[in-house]
């Protein structure tokens, strides 16, 4: 694990908070409790006696520090499971488009009605693509690469239907074959290849961070988070959403807001976090 000690600048007489991200949720810990921030990159040693929320331990400044899986503590899906589900979904979408081309070819030969999606926004991938949100720019960039060949693939069906207006049967068959060749040898393979690449891009785009905090007894605890974004001043607010959230609220002390952050910030309770070690 490559450990970089990043000092946090806090203005005198101002309470500042380190902003953390887990999936689409924003959390915060008091900067005064933070003594280290670094990227979790290598294997972590295992040690018996801790709860299932602890991934393992590291050597930090000569001390053994347990690493708490904050996703696990908050009842969120672990990244490993999230990645598996993403890969499974990509595999399904690959199969969809392979079968789409095969079905279009069958319908042309058998002069049957083609009932699959001709609108790229209406297939399973298109619906997912249009509704998918992420802050990961690598994932977004590679997803955009799929957009054009995906649209051209679905447009092939519409162009094939237009061939019905060609009176000359031989000319119509030649045009249909040209369109299907484009679909089966260019558009579909490109869509399938990019969907396959997305599985690795999704994994590589995840850069887990570790934030080491300390309690009043100088015991240390590493928090494994998806991202560390900023240092902010927060103002406490009351919110019913805290109890309606998709994650467990047991470790949340209160809800806050910042003028620089969209939405609510869930301030974590340090004492509860330490209690999750055993």
VOTOR-615668 format. One record per atom (N, C-alpha, C): atom name; residue number from 1; residue in one letter; x, y, z. Coordinates in steps of 0.05 Angstrom, whole numbers, plus 5000, padded with zeros to 4 digits. Example, Ala and Ser with C-alpha at 12.3 -4.5 7.8 and 13.67 -1.06 7.14 Angstrom:
   voba   nufi   nunu     xx     yy     zz
      N      1      A   5264   4886   5156
     CA      1      A   5246   4910   5156
      C      1      A   5264   4934   5156
      N      2      S   5257   4955   5142
     CA      2      S   5273   4979   5143
      C      2      S   5258   5001   5157
! end
This chain:
   voba   nufi   nunu     xx     yy     zz
      N      1      X   5017   4976   5000
     CA      1      X   5000   5000   5000
      C      1      X   5018   5025   5000
      N      2      X   5014   5042   4981
     CA      2      X   5030   5066   4979
      C      2      X   5017   5087   4996
      N      3      X   5031   5095   5017
     CA      3      X   5020   5114   5037
      C      3      X   5032   5141   5032
      N      4      X   5014   5160   5027
     CA      4      X   5022   5188   5024
      C      4      X   5008   5204   5046
      N      5      X   5023   5218   5062
     CA      5      X   5011   5235   5083
      C      5      X   5005   5262   5071
      N      6      X   4979   5268   5070
     CA      6      X   4971   5293   5059
      C      6      X   4960   5312   5081
      N      7      X   4975   5333   5088
     CA      7      X   4965   5350   5109
      C      7      X   4940   5365   5101
      N      8      X   4922   5368   5120
     CA      8      X   4897   5382   5114
      C      8      X   4898   5410   5126
      N      9      X   4895   5430   5109
     CA      9      X   4897   5457   5118
      C      9      X   4869   5466   5129
      N     10      X   4869   5473   5154
     CA     10      X   4844   5482   5167
      C     10      X   4848   5510   5178
      N     11      X   4830   5528   5171
     CA     11      X   4832   5555   5181
      C     11      X   4827   5556   5211
      N     12      X   4842   5573   5224
     CA     12      X   4840   5576   5253
      C     12      X   4812   5584   5261
      N     13      X   4801   5572   5282
     CA     13      X   4775   5578   5293
      C     13      X   4752   5569   5274
      N     14      X   4758   5554   5254
     CA     14      X   4737   5544   5236
      C     14      X   4737   5514   5235
      N     15      X   4714   5502   5240
     CA     15      X   4712   5473   5240
      C     15      X   4708   5464   5211
      N     16      X   4726   5447   5201
     CA     16      X   4725   5438   5174
      C     16      X   4721   5408   5172
      N     17      X   4710   5399   5150
     CA     17      X   4703   5371   5147
      C     17      X   4714   5360   5121
      N     18      X   4724   5335   5123
     CA     18      X   4734   5322   5099
      C     18      X   4711   5308   5086
      N     19      X   4707   5313   5060
     CA     19      X   4684   5303   5046
      C     19      X   4692   5277   5032
      N     20      X   4676   5256   5036
     CA     20      X   4680   5229   5025
      C     20      X   4657   5222   5008
      N     21      X   4662   5205   4988
     CA     21      X   4641   5194   4970
      C     21      X   4640   5164   4972
      N     22      X   4616   5154   4974
     CA     22      X   4610   5125   4972
      C     22      X   4587   5122   4953
      N     23      X   4593   5111   4929
     CA     23      X   4573   5109   4908
      C     23      X   4563   5138   4902
      N     24      X   4538   5143   4904
     CA     24      X   4528   5170   4898
      C     24      X   4523   5186   4923
      N     25      X   4530   5176   4946
     CA     25      X   4525   5189   4972
      C     25      X   4549   5204   4981
      N     26      X   4545   5227   4995
     CA     26      X   4566   5244   5005
      C     26      X   4567   5243   5036
      N     27      X   4591   5238   5047
     CA     27      X   4594   5236   5076
      C     27      X   4616   5255   5085
      N     28      X   4619   5258   5111
     CA     28      X   4640   5275   5121
      C     28      X   4650   5265   5148
      N     29      X   4676   5270   5153
     CA     29      X   4689   5266   5179
      C     29      X   4703   5292   5187
      N     30      X   4705   5297   5213
     CA     30      X   4718   5321   5222
      C     30      X   4748   5321   5215
      N     31      X   4758   5342   5203
     CA     31      X   4786   5344   5195
      C     31      X   4805   5341   5219
      N     32      X   4796   5349   5243
     CA     32      X   4813   5347   5266
      C     32      X   4818   5318   5274
      N     33      X   4802   5300   5265
     CA     33      X   4805   5271   5271
      C     33      X   4822   5257   5250
      N     34      X   4828   5270   5227
     CA     34      X   4842   5258   5205
      C     34      X   4872   5261   5207
      N     35      X   4886   5239   5206
     CA     35      X   4916   5241   5208
      C     35      X   4930   5229   5183
      N     36      X   4915   5219   5164
     CA     36      X   4927   5209   5139
      C     36      X   4907   5203   5118
      N     37      X   4915   5208   5093
     CA     37      X   4898   5202   5069
      C     37      X   4916   5190   5048
      N     38      X   4909   5166   5038
     CA     38      X   4925   5154   5017
      C     38      X   4908   5135   5001
      N     39      X   4919   5127   4978
     CA     39      X   4905   5108   4960
      C     39      X   4911   5080   4969
      N     40      X   4890   5064   4971
     CA     40      X   4893   5035   4978
      C     40      X   4900   5020   4952
      N     41      X   4925   5011   4950
     CA     41      X   4933   4999   4925
      C     41      X   4944   4971   4926
      N     42      X   4954   4962   4949
     CA     42      X   4966   4935   4951
      C     42      X   4951   4918   4971
      N     43      X   4961   4893   4974
     CA     43      X   4948   4874   4991
      C     43      X   4949   4883   5021
      N     44      X   4929   4876   5035
     CA     44      X   4926   4883   5063
      C     44      X   4929   4858   5080
      N     45      X   4944   4860   5102
     CA     45      X   4948   4836   5119
      C     45      X   4923   4829   5134
      N     46      X   4919   4803   5139
     CA     46      X   4896   4794   5154
      C     46      X   4903   4790   5183
      N     47      X   4884   4795   5201
     CA     47      X   4888   4791   5229
      C     47      X   4862   4783   5242
      N     48      X   4862   4762   5258
     CA     48      X   4838   4751   5271
      C     48      X   4829   4770   5293
      N     49      X   4804   4768   5300
     CA     49      X   4793   4782   5323
      C     49      X   4776   4806   5316
      N     50      X   4775   4813   5290
     CA     50      X   4759   4836   5282
      C     50      X   4732   4827   5271
      N     51      X   4714   4846   5268
     CA     51      X   4688   4840   5256
      C     51      X   4690   4836   5226
      N     52      X   4668   4827   5214
     CA     52      X   4667   4823   5185
      C     52      X   4669   4849   5170
      N     53      X   4666   4872   5183
     CA     53      X   4668   4898   5169
      C     53      X   4697   4906   5164
      N     54      X   4716   4891   5177
     CA     54      X   4744   4898   5174
      C     54      X   4757   4882   5152
      N     55      X   4769   4895   5132
     CA     55      X   4782   4880   5110
      C     55      X   4809   4868   5119
      N     56      X   4823   4882   5137
     CA     56      X   4849   4873   5145
      C     56      X   4863   4896   5160
      N     57      X   4889   4894   5162
     CA     57      X   4904   4914   5177
      C     57      X   4928   4923   5160
      N     58      X   4939   4947   5166
     CA     58      X   4963   4957   5153
      C     58      X   4982   4968   5174
      N     59      X   5006   4972   5166
     CA     59      X   5026   4985   5183
      C     59      X   5026   5015   5176
      N     60      X   5017   5031   5194
     CA     60      X   5015   5060   5190
      C     60      X   5031   5074   5212
      N     61      X   5052   5087   5204
     CA     61      X   5070   5101   5223
      C     61      X   5079   5083   5246
      N     62      X   5084   5058   5239
     CA     62      X   5094   5039   5259
      C     62      X   5073   5026   5276
      N     63      X   5048   5031   5271
     CA     63      X   5026   5020   5286
      C     63      X   5008   5003   5268
      N     64      X   4996   4982   5280
     CA     64      X   4977   4965   5265
      C     64      X   4950   4979   5265
      N     65      X   4940   4986   5241
     CA     65      X   4915   5000   5238
      C     65      X   4895   4983   5223
      N     66      X   4872   4977   5235
     CA     66      X   4851   4962   5220
      C     66      X   4837   4980   5200
      N     67      X   4829   4967   5177
     CA     67      X   4815   4982   5156
      C     67      X   4786   4974   5155
      N     68      X   4769   4993   5160
     CA     68      X   4740   4989   5161
      C     68      X   4728   4993   5134
      N     69      X   4713   4973   5124
     CA     69      X   4698   4975   5099
      C     69      X   4674   4992   5104
      N     70      X   4676   5018   5096
     CA     70      X   4654   5036   5102
      C     70      X   4628   5028   5087
      N     71      X   4632   5017   5063
     CA     71      X   4608   5008   5048
      C     71      X   4593   4986   5064
      N     72      X   4609   4968   5075
     CA     72      X   4597   4946   5090
      C     72      X   4583   4956   5115
      N     73      X   4595   4974   5129
     CA     73      X   4584   4985   5154
      C     73      X   4558   4999   5148
      N     74      X   4556   5013   5125
     CA     74      X   4533   5029   5118
      C     74      X   4512   5012   5103
      N     75      X   4517   4987   5100
     CA     75      X   4497   4969   5086
      C     75      X   4497   4973   5056
      N     76      X   4518   4983   5045
     CA     76      X   4520   4987   5016
      C     76      X   4532   4962   5002
      N     77      X   4527   4959   4977
     CA     77      X   4539   4937   4961
      C     77      X   4569   4941   4959
      N     78      X   4584   4920   4965
     CA     78      X   4613   4921   4962
      C     78      X   4620   4925   4933
      N     79      X   4643   4938   4929
     CA     79      X   4651   4944   4901
      C     79      X   4655   4919   4885
      N     80      X   4666   4898   4897
     CA     80      X   4671   4873   4883
      C     80      X   4645   4861   4872
      N     81      X   4623   4862   4888
     CA     81      X   4597   4852   4879
      C     81      X   4586   4871   4858
      N     82      X   4590   4897   4862
     CA     82      X   4580   4917   4843
      C     82      X   4593   4912   4816
      N     83      X   4619   4906   4816
     CA     83      X   4634   4901   4791
      C     83      X   4624   4876   4778
      N     84      X   4620   4855   4794
     CA     84      X   4609   4830   4782
      C     84      X   4582   4834   4769
      N     85      X   4565   4849   4782
     CA     85      X   4538   4854   4771
      C     85      X   4541   4870   4745
      N     86      X   4559   4890   4745
     CA     86      X   4564   4906   4721
      C     86      X   4573   4888   4698
      N     87      X   4593   4870   4703
     CA     87      X   4603   4852   4683
      C     87      X   4581   4833   4673
      N     88      X   4565   4823   4691
     CA     88      X   4543   4805   4683
      C     88      X   4524   4820   4664
      N     89      X   4518   4845   4671
     CA     89      X   4500   4861   4654
      C     89      X   4512   4866   4627
      N     90      X   4538   4872   4625
     CA     90      X   4552   4876   4600
      C     90      X   4550   4851   4583
      N     91      X   4554   4828   4595
     CA     91      X   4552   4802   4581
      C     91      X   4524   4798   4569
      N     92      X   4504   4805   4584
     CA     92      X   4476   4803   4574
      C     92      X   4471   4821   4550
      N     93      X   4482   4845   4552
     CA     93      X   4478   4865   4530
      C     93      X   4493   4857   4505
      N     94      X   4517   4844   4509
     CA     94      X   4531   4833   4486
      C     94      X   4515   4812   4472
      N     95      X   4504   4794   4487
     CA     95      X   4487   4773   4476
      C     95      X   4463   4784   4462
      N     96      X   4451   4805   4474
     CA     96      X   4427   4817   4461
      C     96      X   4433   4826   4433
      N     97      X   4455   4839   4428
     CA     97      X   4461   4850   4402
      C     97      X   4471   4829   4382
      N     98      X   4483   4808   4392
     CA     98      X   4490   4786   4374
      C     98      X   4464   4773   4364
      N     99      X   4445   4768   4382
     CA     99      X   4420   4756   4375
      C     99      X   4403   4775   4358
      N    100      X   4406   4801   4362
     CA    100      X   4391   4821   4347
      C    100      X   4398   4818   4317
      N    101      X   4424   4816   4311
     CA    101      X   4433   4814   4284
      C    101      X   4424   4787   4272
      N    102      X   4426   4766   4287
     CA    102      X   4417   4740   4278
      C    102      X   4387   4739   4271
      N    103      X   4371   4753   4289
     CA    103      X   4342   4753   4284
      C    103      X   4335   4770   4260
      N    104      X   4349   4792   4256
     CA    104      X   4344   4809   4232
      C    104      X   4351   4793   4207
      N    105      X   4373   4778   4207
     CA    105      X   4381   4762   4184
      C    105      X   4359   4741   4178
      N    106      X   4349   4728   4200
     CA    106      X   4329   4708   4196
      C    106      X   4303   4720   4184
      N    107      X   4295   4743   4194
     CA    107      X   4271   4755   4184
      C    107      X   4273   4763   4155
      N    108      X   4297   4771   4146
     CA    108      X   4301   4778   4118
      C    108      X   4298   4754   4101
      N    109      X   4311   4732   4109
     CA    109      X   4310   4708   4093
      C    109      X   4283   4695   4092
      N    110      X   4269   4696   4115
     CA    110      X   4243   4683   4116
      C    110      X   4220   4702   4112
      N    111      X   4226   4727   4105
     CA    111      X   4206   4748   4100
      C    111      X   4186   4750   4124
      N    112      X   4198   4749   4148
     CA    112      X   4182   4749   4172
      C    112      X   4183   4777   4184
      N    113      X   4164   4783   4202
     CA    113      X   4164   4809   4216
      C    113      X   4186   4811   4237
      N    114      X   4201   4833   4236
     CA    114      X   4222   4837   4256
      C    114      X   4210   4852   4280
      N    115      X   4211   4839   4303
     CA    115      X   4197   4850   4327
      C    115      X   4216   4862   4348
      N    116      X   4242   4860   4343
     CA    116      X   4261   4871   4363
      C    116      X   4263   4901   4359
      N    117      X   4277   4914   4378
     CA    117      X   4279   4943   4378
      C    117      X   4294   4954   4354
      N    118      X   4282   4973   4340
     CA    118      X   4296   4988   4319
      C    118      X   4306   5015   4329
      N    119      X   4294   5024   4351
     CA    119      X   4302   5049   4364
      C    119      X   4325   5042   4384
      N    120      X   4349   5054   4381
     CA    120      X   4371   5048   4399
      C    120      X   4366   5055   4428
      N    121      X   4346   5072   4433
     CA    121      X   4339   5080   4460
      C    121      X   4320   5060   4473
      N    122      X   4309   5041   4458
     CA    122      X   4289   5023   4468
      C    122      X   4299   4995   4474
      N    123      X   4323   4988   4465
     CA    123      X   4333   4962   4473
      C    123      X   4342   4964   4502
      N    124      X   4348   4940   4514
     CA    124      X   4356   4940   4542
      C    124      X   4380   4957   4548
      N    125      X   4400   4956   4530
     CA    125      X   4424   4972   4534
      C    125      X   4418   5002   4531
      N    126      X   4402   5009   4511
     CA    126      X   4395   5037   4507
      C    126      X   4381   5049   4530
      N    127      X   4362   5034   4542
     CA    127      X   4347   5044   4565
      C    127      X   4366   5048   4589
      N    128      X   4384   5029   4593
     CA    128      X   4404   5031   4614
      C    128      X   4423   5055   4609
      N    129      X   4432   5057   4585
     CA    129      X   4451   5078   4577
      C    129      X   4439   5106   4582
      N    130      X   4414   5109   4575
     CA    130      X   4401   5136   4578
      C    130      X   4396   5143   4607
      N    131      X   4395   5124   4625
     CA    131      X   4389   5130   4653
      C    131      X   4413   5127   4671
      N    132      X   4436   5118   4660
     CA    132      X   4459   5113   4677
      C    132      X   4473   5139   4684
      N    133      X   4480   5141   4710
     CA    133      X   4494   5165   4720
      C    133      X   4519   5156   4736
      N    134      X   4541   5169   4731
     CA    134      X   4566   5164   4746
      C    134      X   4584   5189   4745
      N    135      X   4600   5192   4765
     CA    135      X   4620   5213   4765
      C    135      X   4646   5204   4754
      N    136      X   4648   5179   4747
     CA    136      X   4672   5167   4736
      C    136      X   4676   5175   4707
      N    137      X   4694   5194   4701
     CA    137      X   4697   5204   4674
      C    137      X   4708   5183   4655
      N    138      X   4724   5164   4664
     CA    138      X   4734   5143   4646
      C    138      X   4711   5126   4636
      N    139      X   4693   5119   4654
     CA    139      X   4670   5103   4647
      C    139      X   4652   5118   4627
      N    140      X   4647   5144   4633
     CA    140      X   4630   5160   4615
      C    140      X   4643   5163   4587
      N    141      X   4669   5167   4586
     CA    141      X   4683   5170   4561
      C    141      X   4680   5145   4544
      N    142      X   4685   5122   4556
     CA    142      X   4683   5097   4541
      C    142      X   4654   5090   4533
      N    143      X   4635   5097   4550
     CA    143      X   4607   5093   4543
      C    143      X   4599   5109   4518
      N    144      X   4610   5133   4516
     CA    144      X   4604   5150   4493
      C    144      X   4614   5137   4467
      N    145      X   4635   5121   4469
     CA    145      X   4646   5108   4445
      C    145      X   4626   5088   4433
      N    146      X   4609   5077   4451
     CA    146      X   4590   5057   4442
      C    146      X   4566   5070   4428
      N    147      X   4561   5095   4434
     CA    147      X   4537   5108   4424
      C    147      X   4534   5107   4394
      N    148      X   4554   5115   4379
     CA    148      X   4552   5116   4350
      C    148      X   4548   5089   4337
      N    149      X   4566   5069   4342
     CA    149      X   4561   5043   4329
      C    149      X   4535   5030   4338
      N    150      X   4526   5035   4362
     CA    150      X   4501   5024   4372
      C    150      X   4478   5036   4357
      N    151      X   4478   5062   4352
     CA    151      X   4456   5074   4337
      C    151      X   4456   5064   4308
      N    152      X   4480   5062   4296
     CA    152      X   4482   5053   4268
      C    152      X   4472   5024   4266
      N    153      X   4477   5008   4286
     CA    153      X   4468   4980   4285
      C    153      X   4438   4979   4285
      N    154      X   4425   4994   4302
     CA    154      X   4395   4993   4303
      C    154      X   4383   5006   4278
      N    155      X   4397   5026   4267
     CA    155      X   4387   5039   4242
      C    155      X   4387   5019   4219
      N    156      X   4404   4998   4220
     CA    156      X   4405   4979   4199
      C    156      X   4378   4967   4193
      N    157      X   4363   4961   4214
     CA    157      X   4336   4948   4211
      C    157      X   4318   4967   4195
      N    158      X   4318   4993   4201
     CA    158      X   4301   5012   4187
      C    158      X   4309   5014   4158
      N    159      X   4336   5013   4153
     CA    159      X   4345   5014   4125
      C    159      X   4338   4989   4109
      N    160      X   4338   4966   4124
     CA    160      X   4329   4941   4111
      C    160      X   4300   4943   4103
      N    161      X   4283   4954   4121
     CA    161      X   4255   4957   4115
      C    161      X   4250   4975   4090
      N    162      X   4267   4995   4087
     CA    162      X   4265   5013   4065
      C    162      X   4271   4999   4038
      N    163      X   4285   4977   4039
     CA    163      X   4292   4962   4015
      C    163      X   4267   4949   4002
      N    164      X   4246   4947   4018
     CA    164      X   4221   4935   4007
      C    164      X   4210   4952   3984
      N    165      X   4218   4977   3983
     CA    165      X   4208   4994   3961
      C    165      X   4223   4990   3935
      N    166      X   4245   4975   3936
     CA    166      X   4261   4970   3912
      C    166      X   4246   4948   3896
      N    167      X   4238   4955   3872
     CA    167      X   4222   4937   3855
      C    167      X   4238   4913   3845
      N    168      X   4263   4919   3837
     CA    168      X   4280   4898   3827
      C    168      X   4289   4879   3849
      N    169      X   4281   4854   3848
     CA    169      X   4286   4835   3870
      C    169      X   4316   4831   3874
      N    170      X   4331   4828   3851
     CA    170      X   4360   4824   3854
      C    170      X   4374   4848   3866
      N    171      X   4365   4872   3858
     CA    171      X   4377   4896   3869
      C    171      X   4370   4899   3899
      N    172      X   4346   4890   3906
     CA    172      X   4338   4891   3934
      C    172      X   4354   4872   3951
      N    173      X   4359   4848   3941
     CA    173      X   4375   4829   3956
      C    173      X   4404   4838   3960
      N    174      X   4415   4850   3939
     CA    174      X   4442   4860   3941
      C    174      X   4444   4882   3962
      N    175      X   4424   4900   3963
     CA    175      X   4424   4922   3982
      C    175      X   4421   4911   4011
      N    176      X   4403   4891   4014
     CA    176      X   4399   4879   4040
      C    176      X   4425   4865   4050
      N    177      X   4438   4852   4032
     CA    177      X   4463   4838   4039
      C    177      X   4485   4858   4047
      N    178      X   4486   4881   4033
     CA    178      X   4505   4901   4040
      C    178      X   4500   4912   4068
      N    179      X   4475   4917   4074
     CA    179      X   4468   4927   4100
      C    179      X   4474   4907   4122
      N    180      X   4467   4882   4117
     CA    180      X   4472   4861   4137
      C    180      X   4502   4856   4141
      N    181      X   4517   4859   4120
     CA    181      X   4546   4856   4123
      C    181      X   4558   4878   4141
      N    182      X   4548   4902   4137
     CA    182      X   4556   4925   4154
      C    182      X   4549   4919   4183
      N    183      X   4524   4909   4187
     CA    183      X   4515   4904   4215
      C    183      X   4530   4881   4228
      N    184      X   4534   4859   4213
     CA    184      X   4546   4836   4225
      C    184      X   4577   4837   4227
      N    185      X   4590   4852   4209
     CA    185      X   4619   4852   4208
      C    185      X   4631   4878   4219
      N    186      X   4615   4899   4222
     CA    186      X   4626   4924   4231
      C    186      X   4613   4934   4256
      N    187      X   4587   4940   4255
     CA    187      X   4573   4953   4278
      C    187      X   4571   4935   4302
      N    188      X   4560   4911   4297
     CA    188      X   4556   4892   4320
      C    188      X   4582   4884   4333
      N    189      X   4603   4876   4318
     CA    189      X   4628   4869   4332
      C    189      X   4640   4893   4347
      N    190      X   4637   4917   4337
     CA    190      X   4648   4940   4351
      C    190      X   4632   4945   4378
      N    191      X   4606   4942   4376
     CA    191      X   4590   4945   4401
      C    191      X   4598   4924   4421
      N    192      X   4600   4899   4412
     CA    192      X   4608   4877   4430
      C    192      X   4635   4881   4442
      N    193      X   4654   4890   4426
     CA    193      X   4682   4895   4436
      C    193      X   4682   4917   4457
      N    194      X   4668   4938   4452
     CA    194      X   4667   4961   4470
      C    194      X   4653   4953   4496
      N    195      X   4632   4937   4494
     CA    195      X   4619   4928   4519
      C    195      X   4637   4910   4535
      N    196      X   4653   4894   4522
     CA    196      X   4673   4877   4536
      C    196      X   4694   4895   4549
      N    197      X   4703   4915   4536
     CA    197      X   4723   4933   4547
      C    197      X   4713   4948   4571
      N    198      X   4687   4954   4571
     CA    198      X   4675   4969   4593
      C    198      X   4679   4955   4620
      N    199      X   4680   4929   4620
     CA    199      X   4684   4914   4645
      C    199      X   4710   4921   4659
      N    200      X   4731   4923   4643
     CA    200      X   4757   4931   4654
      C    200      X   4759   4960   4660
      N    201      X   4747   4977   4643
     CA    201      X   4746   5006   4648
      C    201      X   4732   5012   4674
      N    202      X   4710   4998   4679
     CA    202      X   4695   5002   4704
      C    202      X   4712   4996   4728
      N    203      X   4727   4974   4726
     CA    203      X   4744   4965   4749
      C    203      X   4767   4985   4753
      N    204      X   4780   4992   4731
     CA    204      X   4804   5010   4733
      C    204      X   4796   5038   4742
      N    205      X   4771   5045   4736
     CA    205      X   4763   5072   4744
      C    205      X   4757   5076   4773
      N    206      X   4757   5053   4788
     CA    206      X   4752   5054   4817
      C    206      X   4779   5057   4831
      N    207      X   4782   5080   4845
     CA    207      X   4807   5085   4859
      C    207      X   4802   5089   4889
      N    208      X   4800   5066   4903
     CA    208      X   4793   5067   4931
      C    208      X   4814   5082   4947
      N    209      X   4804   5098   4966
     CA    209      X   4821   5114   4984
      C    209      X   4818   5104   5013
      N    210      X   4839   5110   5029
     CA    210      X   4838   5104   5057
      C    210      X   4842   5130   5073
      N    211      X   4824   5135   5092
     CA    211      X   4826   5158   5109
      C    211      X   4830   5148   5137
      N    212      X   4853   5155   5149
     CA    212      X   4859   5146   5177
      C    212      X   4850   5167   5196
      N    213      X   4833   5159   5215
     CA    213      X   4824   5177   5236
      C    213      X   4833   5167   5263
      N    214      X   4833   5185   5283
     CA    214      X   4842   5178   5310
      C    214      X   4822   5186   5330
      N    215      X   4819   5171   5352
     CA    215      X   4800   5179   5372
      C    215      X   4814   5192   5396
      N    216      X   4800   5198   5417
     CA    216      X   4811   5212   5440
      C    216      X   4833   5196   5454
      N    217      X   4832   5170   5451
     CA    217      X   4852   5152   5464
      C    217      X   4875   5147   5445
      N    218      X   4876   5161   5423
     CA    218      X   4897   5159   5403
      C    218      X   4897   5132   5389
      N    219      X   4874   5118   5389
     CA    219      X   4871   5094   5373
      C    219      X   4865   5102   5344
      N    220      X   4876   5088   5325
     CA    220      X   4873   5095   5297
      C    220      X   4855   5075   5282
      N    221      X   4842   5085   5262
     CA    221      X   4824   5070   5246
      C    221      X   4825   5080   5217
      N    222      X   4828   5061   5198
     CA    222      X   4828   5069   5170
      C    222      X   4800   5065   5158
      N    223      X   4789   5085   5145
     CA    223      X   4763   5083   5132
      C    223      X   4768   5079   5102
      N    224      X   4758   5058   5090
     CA    224      X   4760   5053   5062
      C    224      X   4736   5065   5048
      N    225      X   4741   5084   5030
     CA    225      X   4720   5099   5016
      C    225      X   4726   5100   4986
      N    226      X   4705   5106   4971
     CA    226      X   4708   5107   4942
      C    226      X   4725   5131   4933
      N    227      X   4722   5153   4947
     CA    227      X   4734   5178   4938
      C    227      X   4736   5198   4961
      N    228      X   4757   5214   4961
     CA    228      X   4760   5237   4978
      C    228      X   4759   5262   4960
      N    229      X   4740   5280   4965
     CA    229      X   4735   5301   4945
      C    229      X   4744   5329   4954
      N    230      X   4741   5336   4979
     CA    230      X   4746   5364   4987
      C    230      X   4747   5367   5017
      N    231      X   4754   5391   5025
     CA    231      X   4751   5400   5053
      C    231      X   4731   5423   5053
      N    232      X   4710   5421   5069
     CA    232      X   4688   5440   5068
      C    232      X   4679   5448   5096
      N    233      X   4667   5472   5097
     CA    233      X   4652   5480   5121
      C    233      X   4624   5471   5118
      N    234      X   4612   5460   5139
     CA    234      X   4585   5449   5137
      C    234      X   4566   5463   5157
      N    235      X   4541   5464   5150
     CA    235      X   4520   5473   5169
      C    235      X   4500   5451   5173
      N    236      X   4494   5445   5198
     CA    236      X   4476   5423   5204
      C    236      X   4447   5430   5196
      N    237      X   4433   5410   5187
     CA    237      X   4404   5414   5179
      C    237      X   4389   5390   5189
      N    238      X   4363   5394   5191
     CA    238      X   4345   5371   5197
      C    238      X   4334   5360   5171
      N    239      X   4333   5334   5170
     CA    239      X   4324   5321   5145
      C    239      X   4312   5294   5150
      N    240      X   4288   5290   5140
     CA    240      X   4275   5264   5142
      C    240      X   4288   5244   5123
      N    241      X   4302   5254   5103
     CA    241      X   4315   5236   5083
      C    241      X   4336   5218   5096
      N    242      X   4347   5227   5119
     CA    242      X   4367   5210   5132
      C    242      X   4355   5183   5138
      N    243      X   4331   5182   5146
     CA    243      X   4319   5156   5154
      C    243      X   4305   5142   5131
      N    244      X   4304   5154   5108
     CA    244      X   4293   5142   5084
      C    244      X   4315   5134   5064
      N    245      X   4340   5137   5073
     CA    245      X   4362   5133   5054
      C    245      X   4365   5103   5048
      N    246      X   4380   5098   5026
     CA    246      X   4385   5071   5017
      C    246      X   4406   5057   5034
      N    247      X   4420   5072   5051
     CA    247      X   4441   5060   5068
      C    247      X   4432   5061   5097
      N    248      X   4447   5046   5113
     CA    248      X   4442   5045   5142
      C    248      X   4450   5072   5155
      N    249      X   4433   5083   5171
     CA    249      X   4438   5109   5183
      C    249      X   4450   5107   5211
      N    250      X   4457   5082   5219
     CA    250      X   4466   5078   5246
      C    250      X   4493   5092   5252
      N    251      X   4509   5097   5232
     CA    251      X   4535   5110   5236
      C    251      X   4535   5140   5231
      N    252      X   4511   5150   5225
     CA    252      X   4509   5178   5217
      C    252      X   4501   5195   5242
      N    253      X   4516   5215   5247
     CA    253      X   4511   5232   5270
      C    253      X   4489   5253   5264
      N    254      X   4492   5266   5241
     CA    254      X   4472   5286   5233
      C    254      X   4475   5292   5203
      N    255      X   4456   5306   5192
     CA    255      X   4456   5314   5164
      C    255      X   4465   5343   5162
      N    256      X   4481   5349   5142
     CA    256      X   4491   5376   5138
      C    256      X   4490   5384   5109
      N    257      X   4495   5409   5104
     CA    257      X   4497   5420   5077
      C    257      X   4521   5438   5075
      N    258      X   4530   5440   5050
     CA    258      X   4551   5459   5043
      C    258      X   4544   5474   5018
      N    259      X   4552   5499   5016
     CA    259      X   4545   5515   4993
      C    259      X   4559   5505   4968
      N    260      X   4579   5489   4971
     CA    260      X   4594   5478   4948
      C    260      X   4586   5450   4940
      N    261      X   4568   5438   4955
     CA    261      X   4561   5410   4950
      C    261      X   4531   5408   4944
      N    262      X   4524   5395   4923
     CA    262      X   4496   5391   4917
      C    262      X   4485   5368   4934
      N    263      X   4463   5372   4946
     CA    263      X   4450   5351   4962
      C    263      X   4460   5351   4991
      N    264      X   4452   5331   5005
     CA    264      X   4458   5329   5034
      C    264      X   4485   5315   5039
      N    265      X   4497   5323   5061
     CA    265      X   4522   5310   5070
      C    265      X   4516   5296   5096
      N    266      X   4523   5271   5097
     CA    266      X   4518   5255   5121
      C    266      X   4543   5254   5138
      N    267      X   4542   5267   5161
     CA    267      X   4565   5269   5179
      C    267      X   4567   5243   5196
      N    268      X   4590   5230   5194
     CA    268      X   4594   5204   5207
      C    268      X   4601   5207   5236
      N    269      X   4591   5188   5252
     CA    269      X   4596   5188   5281
      C    269      X   4621   5172   5286
      N    270      X   4642   5185   5295
     CA    270      X   4668   5172   5299
      C    270      X   4667   5149   5319
      N    271      X   4653   5154   5341
     CA    271      X   4652   5133   5362
      C    271      X   4639   5108   5352
      N    272      X   4617   5111   5337
     CA    272      X   4603   5088   5326
      C    272      X   4621   5073   5306
      N    273      X   4636   5087   5290
     CA    273      X   4654   5075   5271
      C    273      X   4675   5057   5286
      N    274      X   4686   5068   5307
     CA    274      X   4706   5052   5322
      C    274      X   4692   5027   5335
      N    275      X   4667   5029   5342
     CA    275      X   4653   5007   5354
      C    275      X   4648   4984   5335
      N    276      X   4650   4990   5309
     CA    276      X   4644   4970   5288
      C    276      X   4669   4951   5283
      N    277      X   4691   4956   5297
     CA    277      X   4715   4940   5293
      C    277      X   4712   4912   5304
      N    278      X   4696   4908   5325
     CA    278      X   4694   4882   5338
      C    278      X   4665   4873   5340
! end
